[in-house]
């Protein structure tokens, strides 16, 4: 949930008490991929509007 709210992964792993980011990535990597796709979609939307002269 924190990843999807834009909280930095390092902050999350410290909050959960993980000493190594590999644990976080192994456990929540699939969520990061979804969040990354969401960010890519938003960037695409911004650039599409820019090309149309909306921004």
Long-range contacts (C-beta under 8 A, 24 or more apart in sequence): 3-28, 3-31, 3-32, 3-35, 4-31, 4-34, 4-35, 4-38
